[in-house]
């Protein structure tokens, strides 16, 4: 959740959607693990949660973020972690584990889901809808039916899980039927409907016992039609089990993104004025160990890559750019983010050899706003991208996105509110950057119109208020009041999902 614990676009979705619900006087509570870097909240309750045949103590704590009620689940498995998904140098059991997934992620996931359900029950706050996010919450629909202090307490609760990333490595696949039953305490007869290649996949169980959606219509189509090479053909199982997969674009909260303490007063400025002031603020802060490469010139176009430093984000296509890119006419490339140590090392080496490249190894929410506002273009060359959020924020700030045409990035309209190149093109990123630079010199009026159109697109289609009213509230209504849909598992009786 942005403002509490952040990684990737999911943090913005949780905060943006929760704030938009609260603004409509809908009672909303956010449940999140208390990682080691999250300050403790006010003690509320202590639970005993069974995982892998033993009970673990989970403390429930209350805190408030931007007026929203938040419940922190505190357990040794959470508070021992210095980052959300991967080990850091601070908490890694071994040096080679830095940047890798937590070894006990399955235990963490079950503790979180059972702990959240128990906390809702004990507090007496049984919701109409539980909205979980990604495979970490993949067992929520089944656990809501089978695991509770009071049997049946969630019978009138609809459970929805949003797939933010269906890449095979992100699906939170657990193991065999026996292993999953031992870990969760759930019967194998319930779990077998989630079998895929011999292992239990929580995302499949989501659709069998509850409801699922994903973060763009294009990504939903790619998954269901087996066009996504990174998902392990999970869409085939959805089709076999007749599981629908609607796609809803994520939104943004413009007020949050337009609030930039580094240069106050920017909300009412034009994108050009805002860009100038943002660059002034950034150049004043460029004396830091986390910054590698040369200082950008303030009066040339800035190309920005911002995201988690992983293979998925398409860093290879940036590293393969020719040394001449952006030298004539002059431009500067800024890479900003952190993640895979091996890719980070490659970036540091590359910027040391390029006079117009900079790498900022960091993540800071306020600096993120400022560097986006300072940029002319934002590069999104992702190998796959379920929705894309950075392209929307770029449009809000007048920084035209240059995207690879995959998944949710297809929403960027080429030469209308950004630039888009074919997902099959190896030279597409280079060509689009060169086109943008030619237009900087020969068609500045065209670029200005594109920037105005991009900003209008955000306010007309991409705010959380619009997304909530047009898509999520109707979906919540169906999840809550919809009739039970029978699903036949392989060789078993009909099982029903509740809404």
Order of alpha helices (4+ residues) and beta strands (2+ residues): alpha-beta-beta-beta-beta-alpha-alpha-beta-alpha-beta-alpha-alpha-beta-beta-alpha-beta-alpha-alpha-beta-alpha-alpha-beta-beta-alpha-beta-alpha-beta-alpha-beta-alpha-beta-beta-alpha-alpha-alpha-alpha-beta-beta
